[in-house]
């Protein structure tokens, strides 16, 4: 059973953050994804999950795709490597708009070629 009360307490702390995040498209960041409903992607430890910034709308908002290292195949998963010898999967079906208050820290950047292919995969899914 999920304990939403703990996540709600954490969301209240996130809401109070003064937004000073600097980020760019292609950045891979840890994001406070939280505790979500059903099949929606959750954060793991401390509600954090890595995600790639697909579109920066302004300094406070972006379109992101959560990442996973779980072996999954299909049109909803885009594999790429940004860490040495570690394959990450962008979970395209979980694309979402997010406030940059949720951004924790940058952990990498997706390569330009992979980013271009990822955006094509998003268009193909839609």
Secondary structure, DSSP 8 states (H G I E B T S, - for coil): ---HHHHHHHHHHHHT--------TTEEEEEE----STTS----GGGEEEEEEEEEEETTEEEEEEEE-S---STTEEEEEEETTEEEEEEGGG-EEEEGGGEEEEEEE--HHHHHHHHHHHHHH-
